[in-house]
Amino acid sequence: MTEFRPPGAQSAADPGDDAAYDAVVLAGGGARRLGGVDKPGVRVGGRALLDRVLAACAGARTTVVVADPRP
């Protein structure tokens, strides 16, 4: 698949040093297809899924997590 970029736009994979972005993480839902487990807490490669997503958003100016309250 080829990424489309208008002339002068930067690649999403390489936003550049001066790129500023915010992140919104939707971490919830009924998890019906997972048997009702706590999706943000599901461990993938030894780390909670939510921790993995937050690490991927580490460069964001602001990160907002939308979810039910958690301990």
N, CA, C and O atoms as a GROMACS GRO file, in nm:
protein
  284
    1MET      N    1   0.084  -0.117   0.000
    1MET     CA    2   0.000   0.000   0.000
    1MET      C    3   0.089   0.124   0.000
    1MET      O    4   0.190   0.128   0.070
    2THR      N    5   0.053   0.223  -0.077
    2THR     CA    6   0.131   0.346  -0.087
    2THR      C    7   0.062   0.458  -0.011
    2THR      O    8  -0.059   0.477  -0.022
    3GLU      N    9   0.140   0.530   0.065
    3GLU     CA   10   0.085   0.643   0.141
    3GLU      C   11   0.069   0.763   0.047
    3GLU      O   12   0.161   0.796  -0.027
    4PHE      N   13  -0.047   0.827   0.051
    4PHE     CA   14  -0.068   0.949  -0.026
    4PHE      C   15  -0.036   1.070   0.060
    4PHE      O   16  -0.083   1.080   0.173
    5ARG      N   17   0.045   1.160   0.007
    5ARG     CA   18   0.075   1.286   0.075
    5ARG      C   19   0.064   1.400  -0.024
    5ARG      O   20   0.122   1.394  -0.133
    6PRO      N   21  -0.008   1.505   0.012
    6PRO     CA   22  -0.010   1.622  -0.075
    6PRO      C   23   0.131   1.681  -0.083
    6PRO      O   24   0.211   1.659   0.008
    7PRO      N   25   0.163   1.753  -0.189
    7PRO     CA   26   0.296   1.814  -0.200
    7PRO      C   27   0.330   1.896  -0.076
    7PRO      O   28   0.249   1.977  -0.030
    8GLY      N   29   0.449   1.875  -0.023
    8GLY     CA   30   0.495   1.950   0.095
    8GLY      C   31   0.457   1.888   0.227
    8GLY      O   32   0.507   1.932   0.331
    9ALA      N   33   0.369   1.787   0.228
    9ALA     CA   34   0.329   1.723   0.353
    9ALA      C   35   0.433   1.622   0.396
    9ALA      O   36   0.501   1.561   0.313
   10GLN      N   37   0.446   1.604   0.526
   10GLN     CA   38   0.542   1.506   0.578
   10GLN      C   39   0.473   1.373   0.596
   10GLN      O   40   0.351   1.366   0.612
   11SER      N   41   0.551   1.268   0.593
   11SER     CA   42   0.500   1.133   0.614
   11SER      C   43   0.454   1.117   0.758
   11SER      O   44   0.516   1.170   0.850
   12ALA      N   45   0.346   1.042   0.778
   12ALA     CA   46   0.300   1.013   0.913
   12ALA      C   47   0.403   0.930   0.988
   12ALA      O   48   0.412   0.938   1.110
   13ALA      N   49   0.480   0.850   0.916
   13ALA     CA   50   0.583   0.768   0.978
   13ALA      C   51   0.704   0.851   1.017
   13ALA      O   52   0.784   0.809   1.101
   14ASP      N   53   0.720   0.969   0.956
   14ASP     CA   54   0.833   1.056   0.984
   14ASP      C   55   0.783   1.199   0.997
   14ASP      O   56   0.799   1.279   0.905
   15PRO      N   57   0.720   1.233   1.112
   15PRO     CA   58   0.658   1.363   1.126
   15PRO      C   59   0.755   1.479   1.137
   15PRO      O   60   0.712   1.595   1.130
   16GLY      N   61   0.884   1.454   1.154
   16GLY     CA   62   0.981   1.562   1.166
   16GLY      C   63   0.998   1.608   1.310
   16GLY      O   64   0.917   1.575   1.397
   17ASP      N   65   1.103   1.684   1.332
   17ASP     CA   66   1.135   1.727   1.468
   17ASP      C   67   1.037   1.829   1.523
   17ASP      O   68   1.012   1.831   1.644
   18ASP      N   69   0.981   1.914   1.436
   18ASP     CA   70   0.896   2.021   1.486
   18ASP      C   71   0.748   1.983   1.486
   18ASP      O   72   0.662   2.068   1.510
   19ALA      N   73   0.717   1.856   1.459
   19ALA     CA   74   0.578   1.814   1.457
   19ALA      C   75   0.522   1.812   1.598
   19ALA      O   76   0.588   1.765   1.691
   20ALA      N   77   0.403   1.862   1.614
   20ALA     CA   78   0.335   1.859   1.743
   20ALA      C   79   0.201   1.791   1.723
   20ALA      O   80   0.126   1.824   1.631
   21TYR      N   81   0.172   1.696   1.808
   21TYR     CA   82   0.043   1.628   1.797
   21TYR      C   83  -0.004   1.589   1.936
   21TYR      O   84   0.076   1.578   2.030
   22ASP      N   85  -0.133   1.568   1.948
   22ASP     CA   86  -0.194   1.519   2.069
   22ASP      C   87  -0.249   1.380   2.039
   22ASP      O   88  -0.272   1.346   1.923
   23ALA      N   89  -0.271   1.301   2.143
   23ALA     CA   90  -0.322   1.166   2.124
   23ALA      C   91  -0.444   1.144   2.213
   23ALA      O   92  -0.447   1.188   2.327
   24VAL      N   93  -0.542   1.076   2.158
   24VAL     CA   94  -0.659   1.032   2.235
   24VAL      C   95  -0.663   0.881   2.224
   24VAL      O   96  -0.668   0.825   2.115
   25VAL      N   97  -0.660   0.815   2.339
   25VAL     CA   98  -0.660   0.669   2.344
   25VAL      C   99  -0.796   0.624   2.397
   25VAL      O  100  -0.833   0.658   2.509
   26LEU      N  101  -0.868   0.548   2.318
   26LEU     CA  102  -0.996   0.492   2.361
   26LEU      C  103  -0.969   0.353   2.417
   26LEU      O  104  -0.940   0.260   2.343
   27ALA      N  105  -0.979   0.340   2.548
   27ALA     CA  106  -0.941   0.215   2.615
   27ALA      C  107  -1.060   0.161   2.693
   27ALA      O  108  -1.070   0.178   2.814
   28GLY      N  109  -1.148   0.098   2.624
   28GLY     CA  110  -1.264   0.044   2.694
   28GLY      C  111  -1.346  -0.042   2.602
   28GLY      O  112  -1.300  -0.087   2.497
   29GLY      N  113  -1.467  -0.064   2.642
   29GLY     CA  114  -1.558  -0.146   2.564
   29GLY      C  115  -1.589  -0.275   2.637
   29GLY      O  116  -1.527  -0.307   2.739
   30GLY      N  117  -1.684  -0.347   2.586
   30GLY     CA  118  -1.731  -0.467   2.652
   30GLY      C  119  -1.642  -0.589   2.638
   30GLY      O  120  -1.657  -0.685   2.713
   31ALA      N  121  -1.550  -0.588   2.543
   31ALA     CA  122  -1.459  -0.701   2.518
   31ALA      C  123  -1.534  -0.832   2.496
   31ALA      O  124  -1.490  -0.938   2.540
   32ARG      N  125  -1.648  -0.823   2.430
   32ARG     CA  126  -1.729  -0.945   2.407
   32ARG      C  127  -1.650  -1.051   2.331
   32ARG      O  128  -1.661  -1.170   2.362
   33ARG      N  129  -1.570  -1.009   2.233
   33ARG     CA  130  -1.494  -1.108   2.155
   33ARG      C  131  -1.375  -1.163   2.232
   33ARG      O  132  -1.314  -1.261   2.190
   34LEU      N  133  -1.342  -1.101   2.346
   34LEU     CA  134  -1.232  -1.149   2.430
   34LEU      C  135  -1.284  -1.215   2.558
   34LEU      O  136  -1.208  -1.239   2.651
   35GLY      N  137  -1.412  -1.243   2.561
   35GLY     CA  138  -1.469  -1.309   2.679
   35GLY      C  139  -1.490  -1.215   2.796
   35GLY      O  140  -1.501  -1.260   2.910
   36GLY      N  141  -1.496  -1.084   2.770
   36GLY     CA  142  -1.523  -0.987   2.875
   36GLY      C  143  -1.403  -0.947   2.959
   36GLY      O  144  -1.420  -0.886   3.064
   37VAL      N  145  -1.283  -0.981   2.916
   37VAL     CA  146  -1.163  -0.946   2.993
   37VAL      C  147  -1.138  -0.796   2.992
   37VAL      O  148  -1.196  -0.723   2.911
   38ASP      N  149  -1.054  -0.750   3.081
   38ASP     CA  150  -1.014  -0.610   3.090
   38ASP      C  151  -0.915  -0.582   2.976
   38ASP      O  152  -0.797  -0.612   2.988
   39LYS      N  153  -0.965  -0.524   2.866
   39LYS     CA  154  -0.880  -0.504   2.747
   39LYS      C  155  -0.754  -0.421   2.776
   39LYS      O  156  -0.646  -0.461   2.734
   40PRO      N  157  -0.765  -0.308   2.845
   40PRO     CA  158  -0.642  -0.230   2.869
   40PRO      C  159  -0.537  -0.309   2.948
   40PRO      O  160  -0.417  -0.282   2.936
   41GLY      N  161  -0.581  -0.405   3.028
   41GLY     CA  162  -0.489  -0.483   3.109
   41GLY      C  163  -0.439  -0.611   3.043
   41GLY      O  164  -0.352  -0.678   3.098
   42VAL      N  165  -0.493  -0.645   2.926
   42VAL     CA  166  -0.449  -0.766   2.856
   42VAL      C  167  -0.299  -0.756   2.831
   42VAL      O  168  -0.250  -0.654   2.783
   43ARG      N  169  -0.226  -0.862   2.863
   43ARG     CA  170  -0.081  -0.860   2.847
   43ARG      C  171  -0.042  -0.911   2.709
   43ARG      O  172  -0.086  -1.017   2.665
   44VAL      N  173   0.039  -0.832   2.642
   44VAL     CA  174   0.091  -0.866   2.510
   44VAL      C  175   0.243  -0.855   2.519
   44VAL      O  176   0.296  -0.747   2.544
   45GLY      N  177   0.311  -0.966   2.499
   45GLY     CA  178   0.456  -0.965   2.510
   45GLY      C  179   0.504  -0.922   2.648
   45GLY      O  180   0.609  -0.857   2.660
   46GLY      N  181   0.427  -0.957   2.752
   46GLY     CA  182   0.468  -0.926   2.888
   46GLY      C  183   0.430  -0.788   2.938
   46GLY      O  184   0.459  -0.754   3.053
   47ARG      N  185   0.366  -0.705   2.854
   47ARG     CA  186   0.327  -0.570   2.893
   47ARG      C  187   0.178  -0.551   2.871
   47ARG      O  188   0.121  -0.606   2.777
   48ALA      N  189   0.115  -0.473   2.959
   48ALA     CA  190  -0.027  -0.443   2.942
   48ALA      C  191  -0.049  -0.368   2.811
   48ALA      O  192   0.032  -0.283   2.773
   49LEU      N  193  -0.158  -0.399   2.744
   49LEU     CA  194  -0.190  -0.336   2.616
   49LEU      C  195  -0.193  -0.184   2.630
   49LEU      O  196  -0.142  -0.113   2.543
   50LEU      N  197  -0.252  -0.133   2.736
   50LEU     CA  198  -0.258   0.012   2.756
   50LEU      C  199  -0.118   0.071   2.768
   50LEU      O  200  -0.091   0.178   2.714
   51ASP      N  201  -0.028   0.004   2.838
   51ASP     CA  202   0.110   0.052   2.850
   51ASP      C  203   0.178   0.058   2.713
   51ASP      O  204   0.253   0.151   2.686
   52ARG      N  205   0.152  -0.041   2.628
   52ARG     CA  206   0.210  -0.043   2.494
   52ARG      C  207   0.159   0.075   2.411
   52ARG      O  208   0.236   0.141   2.340
   53VAL      N  209   0.030   0.101   2.420
   53VAL     CA  210  -0.029   0.212   2.343
   53VAL      C  211   0.026   0.346   2.394
   53VAL      O  212   0.059   0.433   2.313
   54LEU      N  213   0.036   0.362   2.525
   54LEU     CA  214   0.089   0.487   2.580
   54LEU      C  215   0.235   0.507   2.541
   54LEU      O  216   0.278   0.620   2.518
   55ALA      N  217   0.312   0.400   2.534
   55ALA     CA  218   0.451   0.412   2.489
   55ALA      C  219   0.457   0.458   2.343
   55ALA      O  220   0.545   0.535   2.305
   56ALA      N  221   0.361   0.411   2.263
   56ALA     CA  222   0.358   0.452   2.122
   56ALA      C  223   0.320   0.599   2.108
   56ALA      O  224   0.350   0.662   2.007
   57CYS      N  225   0.254   0.654   2.209
   57CYS     CA  226   0.212   0.795   2.208
   57CYS      C  227   0.308   0.884   2.286
   57CYS      O  228   0.276   1.000   2.314
   58ALA      N  229   0.424   0.833   2.320
   58ALA     CA  230   0.516   0.906   2.408
   58ALA      C  231   0.557   1.043   2.353
   58ALA      O  232   0.591   1.132   2.431
   59GLY      N  233   0.554   1.061   2.223
   59GLY     CA  234   0.594   1.188   2.163
   59GLY      C  235   0.484   1.292   2.159
   59GLY      O  236   0.507   1.404   2.115
   60ALA      N  237   0.365   1.257   2.202
   60ALA     CA  238   0.252   1.350   2.197
   60ALA      C  239   0.268   1.460   2.301
   60ALA      O  240   0.321   1.438   2.410
   61ARG      N  241   0.221   1.581   2.266
   61ARG     CA  242   0.221   1.690   2.364
   61ARG      C  243   0.130   1.655   2.480
   61ARG      O  244   0.168   1.670   2.596
   62THR      N  245   0.010   1.608   2.448
   62THR     CA  246  -0.090   1.571   2.548
   62THR      C  247  -0.150   1.439   2.509
   62THR      O  248  -0.181   1.418   2.392
   63THR      N  249  -0.166   1.350   2.605
   63THR     CA  250  -0.234   1.223   2.580
   63THR      C  251  -0.353   1.214   2.673
   63THR      O  252  -0.338   1.231   2.794
   64VAL      N  253  -0.470   1.187   2.618
   64VAL     CA  254  -0.592   1.171   2.695
   64VAL      C  255  -0.636   1.027   2.679
   64VAL      O  256  -0.649   0.978   2.567
   65VAL      N  257  -0.660   0.959   2.791
   65VAL     CA  258  -0.710   0.822   2.788
   65VAL      C  259  -0.856   0.827   2.826
   65VAL      O  260  -0.892   0.875   2.933
   66VAL      N  261  -0.942   0.776   2.737
   66VAL     CA  262  -1.086   0.771   2.762
   66VAL      C  263  -1.118   0.628   2.801
   66VAL      O  264  -1.104   0.536   2.720
   67ALA      N  265  -1.161   0.609   2.927
   67ALA     CA  266  -1.190   0.476   2.977
   67ALA      C  267  -1.268   0.486   3.107
   67ALA      O  268  -1.282   0.594   3.165
   68ASP      N  269  -1.320   0.372   3.151
   68ASP     CA  270  -1.381   0.367   3.282
   68ASP      C  271  -1.272   0.387   3.387
   68ASP      O  272  -1.156   0.358   3.361
   69PRO      N  273  -1.309   0.436   3.505
   69PRO     CA  274  -1.209   0.451   3.613
   69PRO      C  275  -1.143   0.315   3.643
   69PRO      O  276  -1.207   0.210   3.640
   70ARG      N  277  -1.013   0.322   3.673
   70ARG     CA  278  -0.935   0.201   3.703
   70ARG      C  279  -0.860   0.223   3.832
   70ARG      O  280  -0.830   0.336   3.869
   71PRO      N  281  -0.828   0.114   3.902
   71PRO     CA  282  -0.744   0.129   4.023
   71PRO      C  283  -0.603   0.174   3.987
   71PRO      O  284  -0.519   0.192   4.075
   0.00000   0.00000   0.00000
